[in-house]
Amino acid sequence: MSKRWKKVVALGLAAVLCMLPACGKANTSGTAGTEGGSAAAEANQGAGGNEGISEDSPYKDKGFDLSRHEDVVMYAIGDRPEDMDMVLEKLNGEYLEPWLNTTLDMKFLSWSDVQTKYSLLLAGGEKVDLMYTSSWCNYNSEAGKGAFKELTPEFLQTYLPYSYEIQAPESWDQVMISGKIFAIPKNYAVFNNYNMIAVRKDLMEKHGIGEINSWDTMKEALYTLAEKETQNGIYANGQRGNAEFADHVWWQHIEAEPLASGYDFMYFTHGEEKLPDWDKDVFYKYTAPECLELYLEMAEMAKKNVWSPNKINDTSDAQTNFESGKTASFIWNSTIVSAGDNLEKAGIGTYEIFDVTPNTKAQRGSYADDTIAIPNASKIPERAALVLDCLKGFPEVNNLVVGGIEGVHYEMTDDGKRKLGEAADRYGWGSWAWGITGKDSPQLYSEDPRSSMMDEMCTAKEYTPVASGFTFDKKNVEAELAVISSIVQEYGASFNIGLFGDETEAKYQEFVGKLEEAGLSKVMEECRTQYETFCERKGQE
């Protein structure tokens, strides 16, 4: 996701874009500035003909000078698919070379290297033209350092002639930092932040456990499973120190949402889309009374052996534990469907999905969760943007990049859905192209109604809070946030698995005291200032 957006109008991109001319034809005036890039290339756009591209190129007669062949290097996060080279050969040979006189070279930064090498890659002089980034993967921090090119409305309209016009309007708001854009967001948001619970149906039937439709009925089910199945080597849940309950079902249960993606500012939604009142609704997650209430609940669950007492030192994966039958439940987003399918395929048991918060509305995840940035160090930002436009703006190209080769990695059904191909394991659908997936991407075919159950339930109660467009710029309180983060890491895991037991409340007060000493009030005041500016932009108080 790399790059920072440095200049997208403080009045808000959504309003500005509405006043700009249609983006179907490239702007050839050369007004889109390029910090650290090739200003001369932009200046020459108007002189560009169709040299270097095919007669049927959709970029023909757009005014782009594509006469010089370029190699664009893009970095993604995760493991390189086994058939990546095969897909690139088709992508470059059939689309990028004839259409844009360009080849794409894909490189991958492994999960284990993200923390240590991401920033170094951007600052180290290596060729990087497109970089995956997100609210949870260095977007704000790298944008603050100037690592990403600011993407002005003019630049976006000019160099994204096809994908810009189909981009979700609200997505631009969600990637803004202090009114400026530094990355191009995905165009398909899912309910990745709404969570439900998958429970072993065979064990529920065995012990006479009824429907789970609330926090309390979930607790009772887990207590029964803990009492009856722990002796058989099956824990009721695989709660982890990184907060399966806390960050997911609990805050849904009390109808609270994050105010800014990637931070711990929260607000009570009251099930409404309107902007929350700062004084009445906004709070810091770890100092709210509801947080202590949660930690006391965790201590009670730990006492009843809902999860392994050794969880503080357990690095095993919660999904894997559920799939292998070591735990009887798994809390997450739509991932619980594939986890349940794997459980049944292994012949271990059956599963069912339950919405623990049926009266809580669901919103789609932030578009800032998956974006692509253009590093300021790129010598060819315009060509990089055109490549991204091609990957996002044409369904046949998008499906190729996201899912591989039709007939090999996936197959299409008569009703427009996709099925796994013989080589699906060598290029999994959506395995890395999270910032590129389009909203018209074909859904996976399944005869099992549970495969679409979660999405259908969320869609039925979907809402889009105005506050989802708020982003926080930490540059004025970066030092305080660093200390606060270390304190949360020191205490958080122990609270989340109930390790403090009867000492939970005392430890919590100690925890809150340290947060206050670290400058939490200054952080909250900075958030308030930025939030009020956001409200003014939205024309509300």
Stockholm file with secondary structure:
# STOCKHOLM 1.0

chainA/1-541         MSKRWKKVVALGLAAVLCMLPACGKANTSGTAGTEGGSAAAEANQGAGGNEGISEDSPYKDKGFDLSRHEDVVMYAIGDRPEDMDMVLEKLNGEYLEPWLNTTLDMKFLSWSDVQTKYSLLLAGGEKVDLMYTSSWCNYNSEAGKGAFKELTPEFLQTYLPYSYEIQAPESWDQVMISGKIFAIPKNYAVFNNYNMIAVRKDLMEKHGIGEINSWDTMKEALYTLAEKETQNGIYANGQRGNAEFADHVWWQHIEAEPLASGYDFMYFTHGEEKLPDWDKDVFYKYTAPECLELYLEMAEMAKKNVWSPNKINDTSDAQTNFESGKTASFIWNSTIVSAGDNLEKAGIGTYEIFDVTPNTKAQRGSYADDTIAIPNASKIPERAALVLDCLKGFPEVNNLVVGGIEGVHYEMTDDGKRKLGEAADRYGWGSWAWGITGKDSPQLYSEDPRSSMMDEMCTAKEYTPVASGFTFDKKNVEAELAVISSIVQEYGASFNIGLFGDETEAKYQEFVGKLEEAGLSKVMEECRTQYETFCERKGQE
#=GR chainA/1-541 SS CCCCCCCSCTTCHHHHHHHSCCSSSCCCSCCSCCTTSCHHHHHTGGGCCSTTSCTTCTTTTSCCCCCSCEEEEEEEESCCCTTHHHHHHHHIIIIIHHHHSEEEEEEEECHHHHHHHHHHHHHSCCCCSEEEEBTTBBHHHHHHHTCBCCCCHHHHHHHCTTTGGGSCHHHHHHHEETTEECSEECSCCCCTTCCEEEEEHHHHHHTTCCCCCSHHHHHHHHHHHHHHHGGGTCBSCCCCTTTTIIIIIIHHHTTEEESSTTSCEEEECTTCCSCCCHHHHEEEGGGSHHHHHHHHHHHHHHHTTSSCTTGGGCCCCHHHHHHTTSBSEEEESTHHHHHHHHHHHTTSCCEEEECSCTTSCBCCCCGGGSEEECBTTCSCHHHHHHHHHHHHHCHHHHHHHHHCCBTTTEEECTTSCEEECTTGGGSCTTSSCTTTCCTTCCCBCCSCTHHHHHHHHHHHTBCCCGGGGCCCCCGGGHHHHHHHHHHHHHHHHHHHTTTTGGGHHHHHHHHHHHHHHTTHHHHHHHHHHHHHHHHHHTTCC
#=GC SS_cons         CCCCCCCSCTTCHHHHHHHSCCSSSCCCSCCSCCTTSCHHHHHTGGGCCSTTSCTTCTTTTSCCCCCSCEEEEEEEESCCCTTHHHHHHHHIIIIIHHHHSEEEEEEEECHHHHHHHHHHHHHSCCCCSEEEEBTTBBHHHHHHHTCBCCCCHHHHHHHCTTTGGGSCHHHHHHHEETTEECSEECSCCCCTTCCEEEEEHHHHHHTTCCCCCSHHHHHHHHHHHHHHHGGGTCBSCCCCTTTTIIIIIIHHHTTEEESSTTSCEEEECTTCCSCCCHHHHEEEGGGSHHHHHHHHHHHHHHHTTSSCTTGGGCCCCHHHHHHTTSBSEEEESTHHHHHHHHHHHTTSCCEEEECSCTTSCBCCCCGGGSEEECBTTCSCHHHHHHHHHHHHHCHHHHHHHHHCCBTTTEEECTTSCEEECTTGGGSCTTSSCTTTCCTTCCCBCCSCTHHHHHHHHHHHTBCCCGGGGCCCCCGGGHHHHHHHHHHHHHHHHHHHTTTTGGGHHHHHHHHHHHHHHTTHHHHHHHHHHHHHHHHHHTTCC
//
